[in-house]
Amino acid sequence: MKLYRYLTGPDDVSFCKRISAALNKGWELHGGPTLTYDADKKRVVCGQAIVKEVDGTYSDDTVLSDY
C-alpha cells in the first residue's frame, strides 16, 4: 500500500529534523514544500508531503507515524 503524510510546522530546525527523520525511515518527498505566513504568531509555516510504499492493506486504524 502507499501511505501519504503531510507534515507541517514552523520554518525552523525542528521541522527540518522531522523531515530528515522521515526520509531516513524510508519516506520520500512528494512534490515541493509549501510555505505560508501565520500573522497571529508572526512566523513562517512549512508543509511537505511525503509518501511510502509498505506491505499490508490500509485501514482507518493504520497509524502513519508507525512507519
Buried (B, 14 or more C-beta within 10 A) or exposed (E): EEBEBEBEBEBEEEBEEBBEEBEEEEBEEBEEEEEEEEEEEEEEBBBBBBEBEEEEEEEEEEEEEEB
